[in-house]
Structures are given as structure tokens and as C-alpha cells.
Amino acid sequence: FLSQIDLLLVMSVEPGFAGQGFITGSLDRIRRARQWIDETGVGCILAVDGGVKVENAPMIASSGADLLVAASAIFKARDYCQVIERLRCSKP
């Protein structure tokens, strides 16, 4: 199926409401998804949504994610720009 899609989204919380904590077991799913994408050589983007924060973003990125979706981490912050900049700097 990877050759048929542009983006693979790994949910790292139980879907339903914002502000949940990151499920650390998702890191294994991210690593497996990265391996599948790399083995097949497709240009699929690997995205992660749910519980992404400045504190865990480097770990998520180093597990293989290309794109991090962070809503609550940004919108609950006093300084949006600071959080966005810190998230951008969390490359592995």
C-alpha cells in the first residue's frame, strides 16, 4: 500500500480529544513504518500526530518521523513562536 499513498500517519494517542500524553509504544510503530518506507524506496512522508511536545520531539524524530503534528503543545503555550522554533530545532 505504501506505493499508493503520499503520507503515512502514525497516531500516538487514542483519537478523540486534544491534550493527551504521547503513548511511548508508538515509537516502535514509527520505527517499523520508517523501515517499511525505506525498504520499499517509496517517497511516502511519515507523520506522527498526538502528544508531540518539545520534550519528546527529538525522540520521535530520531525514530524516523519526517513530520510532527503538534497542536496542544503550541496553542497552550504562552509564546507560540518559541515553541514552534524549539520544535523545529528538534531534528535528530
C-alpha positions in Angstrom: 0.0 0.0 0.0 2.9 2.4 0.5 3.3 2.9 -3.2 -0.3 4.2 -3.3 0.0 6.9 -0.6 1.8 10.2 -0.1 1.7 10.3 3.7 1.5 7.7 6.4 0.2 9.0 9.7 1.0 7.2 13.0 -1.4 8.2 15.7 0.5 8.4 19.1 -2.6 9.0 21.3 -6.0 7.5 21.5 -8.1 9.5 18.9 -10.8 11.7 20.4 -9.6 14.7 22.2 -6.7 17.1 22.3 -4.0 17.3 25.0 -3.4 13.6 25.6 0.0 12.3 26.5 2.2 10.6 24.0 2.0 6.8 24.0 5.6 5.7 24.1 4.8 2.4 22.5 4.2 4.4 19.3 8.0 4.7 18.9 8.1 1.1 17.8 5.4 1.7 15.3 7.2 4.7 14.0 10.5 2.7 13.6 8.7 -0.1 11.8 6.9 2.3 9.5 10.2 4.0 8.7 11.8 0.7 7.9 8.9 -0.3 5.6 9.2 3.1 3.8 13.0 2.8 3.5 12.9 -0.8 2.3 10.3 -0.1 -0.4 12.0 3.1 -1.6 8.8 5.0 -1.9 8.6 8.7 -1.3 6.0 8.5 1.4 6.2 11.0 4.2 6.0 9.6 7.7 3.9 11.8 10.0 3.2 11.5 13.8 0.2 13.1 15.5 -0.6 13.1 19.1 1.2 14.1 22.3 4.0 15.8 20.4 5.8 18.2 22.7 9.2 20.0 22.8 10.4 17.4 25.3 9.7 14.3 23.2 10.0 15.7 19.7 13.7 14.8 19.3 13.0 11.2 20.3 10.1 11.0 17.8 12.2 12.5 15.0 15.1 10.1 15.7 12.7 7.2 15.5 12.1 8.1 11.9 9.3 10.6 11.6 9.5 13.2 8.8 6.7 15.4 10.1 5.5 16.1 13.6 2.0 17.3 14.3 1.9 19.5 17.4 -1.3 21.3 18.3 -1.8 21.5 22.0 1.9 22.0 22.6 1.7 25.2 20.5 -1.7 26.5 21.3 -1.5 26.0 25.0 1.9 27.8 25.2 2.2 31.5 26.1 4.7 32.1 23.3 3.7 30.2 20.1 6.8 31.3 18.3 9.2 30.0 20.9 7.6 26.6 21.0 7.5 26.3 17.2 11.2 27.3 17.0 12.1 24.7 19.6 10.1 22.0 17.8 11.9 22.9 14.5 15.2 22.5 16.2 14.4 19.0 17.5 15.9 17.2 14.5 17.9 14.1 15.4 
